């Protein structure tokens, strides 16, 4: 892939200055709130800061608000008050009007762009934080989705990445139990990648290769001749929302949950690849629950197979209650300066994450827990213990693994699924070895036009 750091949009000075000034002004109010609460204290200080930050970010829109939402889905990253407020944000910018859309399409496909389509919807079918989608029809009758990036997003991301460090400075003041520096690097890299639609098209091809022949999951196909770095044209797919099936018969909900399991865990355990965006809107249910459409491939993480080896090693260590093996697994993941006390704290979180797949019975993913609170209590316990035993630096690879696992668990809760997660996970590990994963990954990446561990 071309390095878009040379992208003129990315380095448009006027855009970055304006964005920085605007976002900085929004955050300044939150900063004043922080200063006031640090002076006057009060039992509700953190809640007030969280609300001020949420309001500031809500005015900022775009990439920084997307990051805030992202952080809110990682339970062990933010205190509960912050996560709750930031999770309420809606990462949607106002859709571009038709005049603006025509200008953007002309910039991507040339002056005769409309002739390349038999029909092109003037109104956005969907608008999000970085771009919007238009439905179109090709001359051969195929229906396609045209994902068009908003202008100046590269400049906005670079400005917002700098502002994010200020934001995290406020968060770190709270307790210092977690060093988020590596997590910040990971989030920055993934956010920058989301702007590269050529990379997203390659990710789509990668998932198409991984799930080739599957009857339970459908992956869109990119239309390369109508795609650029800022325009991604792909096959159009329709289906129901996961939330529409919350009252469906138990067997239907269980089938949807099973499809979710394989859609996510097959790439992880067989190819060392994860879909890092657990948003429910990225799944569509088809065939009255028999299948899924998986959408949006901007946030994909390709791991070194040894990292997934650590995931499996820790699972087996937890099953065997082998402390030394768990210690070694954390080291394999990249945790540094571990002690016995720190590993015992990390095991609190591991028992929660691995709990459903360690329990050989039909069960829900968590009893008596609402989707929005999934993992919150355990994260609170871990954070409290880390105040005494920590701090701990979270390896960057851990970020989206953790985030996606929590998002998947919340989806199971929304569906009220009851499955034997242990047997599903064991099935996903059949023939597992790091060498086998590396071989499969290498072939799939080559087919998709990607390099290892991009």
Order of alpha helices (4+ residues) and beta strands (2+ residues): alpha-alpha-alpha-alpha-alpha-beta-beta-beta-beta-alpha-beta-alpha-alpha-beta-beta-alpha-beta-beta-beta-beta-alpha-alpha-alpha-alpha-beta-alpha-alpha-alpha
